[in-house]
């Protein structure tokens, strides 16, 4: 656990791009794929998730995909902060993981914003408080 916290602190070091609030030091990091596999809807505490940046909203930079292997969660800040449309790299996201149902209209909206292939059905999202990205 101490190694994971140290890795989180190193990831927050100089050279990283920060969006939203500051991530508290010592926050434990969870890789996205195992977090989704162990997902429980009653987990109300924000957590720190790691992965790499996938597609980003090309309209305003209001969401991005956090990817870990073949698992994806859409990271949204409810327009509290935005990320560059060309953002790439490894990311850590502090927020609440939720499972939502996308209707056809929402899926079409996301697909238009970045051609991300969204389809109606369930997807995981992280209601983000902060995002840190290392190139």
MIDOSE-1310 file (N, C-alpha, C; in nm, 2 decimals, decimal comma, always signed):
residues 135
xxxx	+0,08/-0,12/+0,00/+0,00/+0,00/+0,00/+0,09/+0,13/+0,00; +0,20/+0,13/+0,08/+0,28/+0,24/+0,08/+0,34/+0,27/-0,06; +0,38/+0,16/-0,13/+0,43/+0,18/-0,27/+0,33/+0,24/-0,36; +0,20/+0,20/-0,35/+0,10/+0,26/-0,43/+0,08/+0,41/-0,40
xxxx	+0,09/+0,45/-0,27/+0,08/+0,59/-0,23/+0,20/+0,67/-0,28; +0,32/+0,61/-0,28/+0,44/+0,67/-0,33/+0,42/+0,69/-0,48; +0,38/+0,59/-0,55/+0,36/+0,61/-0,70/+0,26/+0,72/-0,73; +0,15/+0,73/-0,65/+0,06/+0,84/-0,67/+0,12/+0,97/-0,65
xxxx	+0,20/+0,99/-0,54/+0,27/+1,11/-0,52/+0,37/+1,15/-0,63; +0,44/+1,05/-0,68/+0,53/+1,07/-0,79/+0,46/+1,11/-0,91; +0,34/+1,06/-0,94/+0,26/+1,09/-1,05/+0,21/+1,24/-1,05; +0,20/+1,29/-0,92/+0,15/+1,42/-0,91/+0,27/+1,52/-0,91
xxxx	+0,39/+1,48/-0,94/+0,51/+1,56/-0,93/+0,51/+1,66/-1,05; +0,61/+1,74/-1,05/+0,63/+1,84/-1,16/+0,62/+1,78/-1,30; +0,57/+1,85/-1,39/+0,56/+1,81/-1,53/+0,42/+1,75/-1,56; +0,35/+1,72/-1,46/+0,21/+1,67/-1,48/+0,12/+1,78/-1,51
xxxx	+0,01/+1,75/-1,58/-0,09/+1,85/-1,61/-0,21/+1,83/-1,51; -0,25/+1,93/-1,44/-0,35/+1,92/-1,33/-0,48/+1,99/-1,38; -0,59/+1,93/-1,36/-0,72/+1,98/-1,39/-0,81/+1,96/-1,27; -0,89/+2,06/-1,23/-0,98/+2,05/-1,12/-0,91/+2,07/-0,99
xxxx	-0,96/+2,01/-0,88/-0,90/+2,03/-0,75/-0,77/+1,96/-0,73; -0,70/+1,99/-0,62/-0,58/+1,92/-0,59/-0,61/+1,78/-0,53; -0,53/+1,68/-0,57/-0,55/+1,55/-0,52/-0,47/+1,54/-0,39; -0,53/+1,50/-0,28/-0,46/+1,50/-0,15/-0,34/+1,40/-0,16
xxxx	-0,23/+1,43/-0,09/-0,12/+1,34/-0,08/-0,16/+1,22/-0,01; -0,10/+1,10/-0,05/-0,12/+0,98/+0,02/-0,25/+0,91/-0,02; -0,32/+0,96/-0,12/-0,44/+0,90/-0,17/-0,40/+0,77/-0,24; -0,47/+0,66/-0,20/-0,44/+0,53/-0,26/-0,49/+0,52/-0,40
xxxx	-0,42/+0,46/-0,49/-0,45/+0,45/-0,63/-0,50/+0,32/-0,67; -0,62/+0,31/-0,74/-0,67/+0,18/-0,79/-0,67/+0,18/-0,94; -0,61/+0,08/-1,00/-0,62/+0,06/-1,15/-0,77/+0,05/-1,18; -0,81/+0,11/-1,30/-0,95/+0,11/-1,34/-1,01/-0,03/-1,35
xxxx	-0,94/-0,12/-1,43/-1,00/-0,25/-1,46/-1,05/-0,32/-1,33; -0,96/-0,34/-1,24/-1,00/-0,42/-1,12/-1,11/-0,34/-1,04; -1,10/-0,21/-1,04/-1,20/-0,13/-0,97/-1,34/-0,15/-1,03; -1,35/-0,16/-1,16/-1,48/-0,18/-1,23/-1,52/-0,33/-1,20
xxxx	-1,43/-0,42/-1,20/-1,46/-0,56/-1,17/-1,52/-0,58/-1,03; -1,47/-0,50/-0,94/-1,52/-0,50/-0,80/-1,63/-0,40/-0,77; -1,68/-0,33/-0,87/-1,77/-0,22/-0,85/-1,89/-0,26/-0,76; -1,92/-0,17/-0,67/-2,04/-0,18/-0,58/-2,11/-0,04/-0,58
xxxx	-2,24/-0,04/-0,62/-2,31/+0,09/-0,64/-2,32/+0,17/-0,51; -2,30/+0,11/-0,39/-2,32/+0,18/-0,27/-2,19/+0,25/-0,22; -2,08/+0,24/-0,30/-1,96/+0,30/-0,26/-1,96/+0,45/-0,29; -1,98/+0,53/-0,18/-2,00/+0,67/-0,20/-1,88/+0,76/-0,19
xxxx	-1,76/+0,70/-0,15/-1,64/+0,78/-0,14/-1,57/+0,80/-0,27; -1,52/+0,92/-0,30/-1,44/+0,94/-0,42/-1,31/+0,86/-0,40; -1,26/+0,80/-0,51/-1,13/+0,73/-0,50/-1,04/+0,78/-0,62; -0,92/+0,73/-0,62/-0,82/+0,77/-0,72/-0,80/+0,65/-0,81
xxxx	-0,83/+0,67/-0,94/-0,83/+0,56/-1,04/-0,72/+0,60/-1,14; -0,65/+0,49/-1,19/-0,54/+0,51/-1,29/-0,57/+0,44/-1,42; -0,52/+0,50/-1,52/-0,54/+0,44/-1,66/-0,47/+0,53/-1,76; -0,50/+0,52/-1,88/-0,45/+0,61/-1,98/-0,56/+0,69/-2,05
xxxx	-0,53/+0,80/-2,10/-0,63/+0,88/-2,16/-0,67/+0,82/-2,30; -0,79/+0,80/-2,33/-0,84/+0,76/-2,46/-0,89/+0,88/-2,53; -1,01/+0,87/-2,59/-1,07/+0,98/-2,66/-1,11/+1,09/-2,57; -1,11/+1,21/-2,62/-1,15/+1,33/-2,55/-1,26/+1,40/-2,62
xxxx	-1,36/+1,46/-2,55/-1,46/+1,54/-2,61/-1,40/+1,65/-2,70; -1,44/+1,65/-2,83/-1,38/+1,74/-2,92/-1,46/+1,87/-2,93; -1,57/+1,88/-2,86/-1,65/+2,00/-2,86/-1,59/+2,10/-2,76; -1,57/+2,06/-2,63/-1,52/+2,15/-2,53/-1,41/+2,09/-2,44
xxxx	-1,39/+1,96/-2,45/-1,29/+1,90/-2,36/-1,36/+1,87/-2,22; -1,49/+1,85/-2,23/-1,57/+1,83/-2,10/-1,57/+1,69/-2,05; -1,52/+1,59/-2,13/-1,51/+1,45/-2,08/-1,39/+1,39/-2,15; -1,34/+1,28/-2,09/-1,24/+1,20/-2,15/-1,26/+1,05/-2,12
xxxx	-1,20/+0,97/-2,19/-1,21/+0,82/-2,16/-1,09/+0,79/-2,08; -1,11/+0,72/-1,97/-1,00/+0,66/-1,89/-1,00/+0,51/-1,93; -0,88/+0,46/-1,98/-0,88/+0,32/-2,03/-0,77/+0,25/-1,95; -0,81/+0,12/-1,92/-0,72/+0,03/-1,86/-0,74/-0,11/-1,92
xxxx	-0,65/-0,15/-2,01/-0,67/-0,27/-2,09/-0,79/-0,25/-2,18; -0,89/-0,34/-2,17/-1,00/-0,33/-2,26/-1,12/-0,27/-2,18; -1,10/-0,20/-2,07/-1,20/-0,14/-1,98/-1,19/+0,01/-2,00; -1,31/+0,07/-2,01/-1,32/+0,22/-2,02/-1,42/+0,27/-1,93
xxxx	-1,39/+0,39/-1,87/-1,49/+0,47/-1,80/-1,48/+0,61/-1,85; -1,59/+0,67/-1,87/-1,60/+0,81/-1,92/-1,58/+0,90/-1,80; -1,48/+0,99/-1,80/-1,46/+1,09/-1,69/-1,52/+1,22/-1,72; -1,61/+1,26/-1,63/-1,69/+1,38/-1,65/-1,67/+1,47/-1,53
xxxx	-1,67/+1,60/-1,55/-1,65/+1,70/-1,44/-1,78/+1,78/-1,42; -1,88/+1,75/-1,49/-2,00/+1,83/-1,49/-1,97/+1,98/-1,52; -1,88/+2,00/-1,61/-1,84/+2,13/-1,66/-1,77/+2,22/-1,56; -1,72/+2,16/-1,45/-1,65/+2,23/-1,35/-1,50/+2,26/-1,39
xxxx	-1,45/+2,18/-1,48/-1,32/+2,20/-1,55/-1,32/+2,13/-1,68; -1,23/+2,17/-1,77/-1,22/+2,11/-1,90/-1,07/+2,07/-1,92; -1,05/+1,97/-2,02/-0,92/+1,93/-2,05/-0,89/+1,96/-2,20; -0,77/+1,97/-2,23/-0,73/+2,00/-2,37/-0,79/+1,89/-2,46
xxxx	-0,83/+1,92/-2,58/-0,89/+1,83/-2,67/-0,79/+1,73/-2,73; -0,66/+1,76/-2,72/-0,56/+1,67/-2,77/-0,48/+1,60/-2,65; -0,54/+1,60/-2,54/-0,48/+1,54/-2,42/-0,44/+1,39/-2,44; -0,32/+1,35/-2,40/-0,28/+1,21/-2,41/-0,19/+1,18/-2,29
xxxx	-0,17/+1,06/-2,26/-0,08/+1,02/-2,15/-0,15/+0,93/-2,05; -0,07/+0,90/-1,94/-0,12/+0,83/-1,83/-0,19/+0,92/-1,74; -0,31/+0,88/-1,68/-0,39/+0,97/-1,60/-0,42/+0,90/-1,47; -0,44/+0,99/-1,37/-0,51/+0,96/-1,24/-0,63/+1,05/-1,23
xxxx	-0,74/+0,99/-1,19/-0,86/+1,06/-1,18/-0,92/+1,04/-1,04; -0,94/+1,15/-0,97/-1,01/+1,14/-0,84/-1,16/+1,17/-0,86; -1,24/+1,07/-0,82/-1,38/+1,09/-0,83/-1,46/+0,97/-0,79; -1,59/+0,97/-0,82/-1,68/+0,86/-0,78/-1,72/+0,78/-0,90
xxxx	-1,69/+0,65/-0,90/-1,72/+0,56/-1,01/-1,87/+0,53/-1,00; -1,94/+0,54/-1,11/-2,08/+0,51/-1,12/-2,11/+0,43/-1,25; -2,21/+0,35/-1,24/-2,26/+0,28/-1,36/-2,39/+0,34/-1,41; -2,40/+0,38/-1,53/-2,51/+0,45/-1,58/-2,56/+0,38/-1,71
xxxx	-2,69/+0,41/-1,74/-2,75/+0,36/-1,86/-2,75/+0,47/-1,96; -2,69/+0,45/-2,08/-2,69/+0,55/-2,19/-2,81/+0,52/-2,27; -2,89/+0,62/-2,30/-3,00/+0,61/-2,39/-2,95/+0,64/-2,53; -3,03/+0,62/-2,63/-2,98/+0,64/-2,77/-2,93/+0,79/-2,79
xxxx	-3,00/+0,88/-2,74/-2,97/+1,02/-2,76/-2,83/+1,05/-2,69; -2,81/+1,01/-2,57/-2,68/+1,03/-2,51/-2,57/+0,96/-2,58; -2,59/+0,84/-2,63/-2,48/+0,77/-2,70/-2,45/+0,84/-2,83; -2,55/+0,89/-2,90/-2,53/+0,97/-3,02/-2,45/+1,10/-3,00
xxxx	-2,49/+1,16/-2,89/-2,42/+1,29/-2,85/-2,27/+1,26/-2,83; -2,24/+1,16/-2,75/-2,10/+1,12/-2,72/-2,02/+1,08/-2,85; -2,09/+1,01/-2,94/-2,03/+0,96/-3,06/-2,00/+1,08/-3,15; -2,09/+1,18/-3,15/-2,06/+1,30/-3,24/-1,95/+1,38/-3,18
xxxx	-1,93/+1,39/-3,05/-1,83/+1,47/-2,99/-1,69/+1,42/-3,01; -1,67/+1,29/-3,04/-1,54/+1,24/-3,05/-1,53/+1,11/-3,14; -1,64/+1,07/-3,20/-1,65/+0,95/-3,28/-1,60/+0,83/-3,20; -1,65/+0,82/-3,07/-1,60/+0,72/-2,98/-1,68/+0,59/-2,99
xxxx	-1,77/+0,58/-3,08/-1,84/+0,45/-3,09/-1,94/+0,42/-2,98; -1,98/+0,52/-2,91/-2,08/+0,50/-2,80/-2,21/+0,44/-2,85; -2,26/+0,35/-2,78/-2,39/+0,28/-2,81/-2,48/+0,28/-2,69; -2,61/+0,28/-2,71/-2,70/+0,27/-2,59/-2,67/+0,15/-2,51
xxxx	-2,68/+0,16/-2,38/-2,66/+0,05/-2,29/-2,58/+0,10/-2,17; -2,53/+0,02/-2,08/-2,46/+0,07/-1,97/-2,31/+0,10/-2,00; -2,26/+0,20/-1,92/-2,12/+0,23/-1,92/-2,09/+0,28/-1,78; -1,96/+0,28/-1,75/-1,91/+0,33/-1,63/-1,86/+0,47/-1,65
xxxx	-1,89/+0,56/-1,55/-1,84/+0,70/-1,56/-1,78/+0,73/-1,42; -1,68/+0,82/-1,43/-1,62/+0,87/-1,31/-1,66/+1,02/-1,30; -1,74/+1,05/-1,19/-1,77/+1,19/-1,16/-1,65/+1,26/-1,10; -1,57/+1,32/-1,19/-1,44/+1,37/-1,15/-1,43/+1,49/-1,06
xxxx	-1,34/+1,49/-0,97/-1,31/+1,61/-0,89/-1,18/+1,66/-0,94; -1,09/+1,57/-0,98/-0,96/+1,61/-1,03/-0,90/+1,51/-1,13; -0,82/+1,56/-1,22/-0,75/+1,48/-1,32/-0,61/+1,52/-1,32; -0,51/+1,43/-1,32/-0,37/+1,46/-1,34/-0,32/+1,37/-1,45
xxx	-0,25/+1,43/-1,55/-0,20/+1,35/-1,66/-0,05/+1,37/-1,68; +0,02/+1,26/-1,70/+0,16/+1,26/-1,73/+0,18/+1,22/-1,87; +0,25/+1,29/-1,95/+0,28/+1,25/-2,09/+0,36/+1,13/-2,10
